[in-house]
Amino acid sequence: MTLKQTVERELLDEKQAAHYLGISVATLRRYRYRIGNRTDGPPIIKIGRAVRYARSDLDKFVKAQRAGSFLQ
């Protein structure tokens, strides 16, 4: 697999990331544009003006949203 293929597979644009998370692009943007530097959403990667999301960061974000454990 080439570097370009790896990057395309691992870095998602806004639409792809929103679809992956099952939320709207507008919700994903709201996470990013919170007041101040605090954000409630997954980390972003800026490449020029393009915003990308690492698939691994999206997976971590989903795991962090768990509201308790059913394994207790």
N, C-alpha and C positions, 0 to 999 in steps of 0.2 A: 504494500500500500504506500502510495506517495504521501509526502507531507501535505500537499493540497487536499488529498482525499481524507486524510486524518483530520485536518482542520475543519473541512466541510462536515464531517460526521460528528465531530465533538463540539463545534461552536454553532449555536443556533441563533438565527435572527429573532426579532421580537415576535413575529407571527408564529414561527416554529416553536419558540419557547412557550408562548401562551397556549398553543395547542397541546404541547407536551404536558403542561401543568393542568390543563382543563379549565383555563380561565380566559377572559377576554384580554385583548391587547391593551385596552383602556385600563383594566385593573393592574396589569403588569406595569404600565407606565405610572400609575398612581403610587405603586410601591417605590418606584425609582425617584419620584419627584416629591417625596415627603419634605416637610419644612426642616430647614437646617441640613446637616450632613447625615442625620440618622435615617436609615432606611429599614423598612420591615421586609423587604423582598430579597431575592437572591442577588449576589454580587454580579456586576456587569463588567464587560471588557470593552473598552473603547478602542476602535481601530480607525483613526481619523475621526470622521463624524458618525461612523457606523457603530451601533450598539450590538454586542453579541453576548450570549450566555453560554457558559460551559455546561455541558450536559451533567457533568459530575457535581457542579454547584447546584443545579436544579434538583438533583437527587438528594443532596444534603439538605436543601431548603425544605423539601417535602418531608423528610424524616424529622426535621426540627419542628414541624407543625403538629406532630402527634400530641394529643391532649391527654396524656396518661398512658399507663401500660395495662394491658389486659393479662399480662403474664405474672402479676403479683399474687 
